Amino acid sequence: MRILISALGVLAIAACEPTFVVPNANGSVALPTNVAPAGNRSVAQGEDLMRQVAQRVEPIAENTCRIETGQSGDYCDFRFQIAAGDQPNAFQTFQDGHPIIVFNEAMLRTVRNANEVAFIMSHEAGHHIAGHLQRKQQQAGLAGLAGALVLGSLGGNAQAGADIGQQIGGRAYSQSFELEADVLGTYIAELAGYDPVDGAASFARFAGSSSALASHPPGAQRYGTVVATAQRIEAQRAQGLTPTIPRN
């Protein structure tokens, strides 16, 4: 089993190399402490805030999508939806060929301010621009095949190997992709006129795990990534340059 996990771990890490440059920010910046969730906000008020922020973020996200992916039309036409949910969450999906950014009701009630909404929204747009849904599916498929081959060659059940491989492959992508979406989200939110560093303070409320197979990196690492990316944007502006997202 150790051989299987080691082999799949190497495959997963190799196959989820970020497209965009993610700065090394492990432990470099402390998470802020004054990040209590909003109180006494209704879902309707949260939706109003989301729609206001979307008016500024959407055109920047769509333009960034066209530039970075070379796509146009529906592929870069973001739409926004609200879902039920008791635990704060936001995610990106597809519907009728359009990228959809979803905030659930608990998230709308608890986001602190417009900066937080803008960063979360921009982060989810970053997942789409970097093609993370497609890459996750490819990664899980490759890891499933590798798991079947490895366990089968050791005399085990190939289907069990495939199931384990898909589980490992699906999780191993997440930390790398989350950091990549944080980088893209920092650029989009900043170009839309919001403060992504203040927005990313929400990481203090959502604890990450240090496990290599956790779905999200530790909050301090993500916050440090946003701070480092914002500093890079500031340096580009200081040189009289238009901020551009560096690729690997």
Phi, psi and omega in degrees: 000322178298321179298316180299311182296319180296315181297317180291324179298316178297315179299314184296314182295320181294324186275352182249027176304127182297147174283325183254154184290125176251117181294150177282109186232026181296113174068014184276339184224135178278142176294143175292162184251333184270071185229039179298143179295158177297151178238149174063027175262134178278164176299321180298318178294321177296321178295319177301317179296317179299315181294321178297315180294321182299330180299329179265325183283321186305309181296326178291316179297319181291320178293319177298320178300314181296318181293313188279333182255342184074010180264165176213189178066217185300328186301329181248018179261090184289143174230160188233138181222164177239138179235158174289158178163138181267340178250131184306131180201150171216148181203168180242139179213189177238149173206123180053038177082358180257143171286132183244132174251123186245128169251133175271170188297322180295323177295317181296328180284335192247346178303140188287317188198183182295326179299320180292316177300315183297318181291316179300315179299316181291323176300314180294323175297324178298323176302317181292313183300323179276359177069035188291325179298315180294318181292326177297316180297318178297317182297315180297321179295315179296317181293325177295317178296316180297319180297318179297318181293315183293309183291324177297320180293338179267007178089008181269185180280121184296323180294321177297321177297319179296318180296315179297317181299318179294322179295313180293315181297320180294327181277323186296332179294331199297312185298314179298316182290324178297317179294321178297318178293329176296319178297309180298320180296326177297314179297312184296314181296318181294316179294336177277357177094016179252167180263100183292332180293315175296320179297322182284354176299343178299340179300335179294336180271342183242093185293133174266177180244151178274356180295140180296339182251013174292153184286334180230147176290166176302146182303321181296323178293319180293317179297317178298324178296318179294316179300313181296321179292319177297322177295324177294320177298315179300319179293322177296317179294321180298333178271005180077020183259150171283126182303129177233149183273114183287140179255154175288000000 
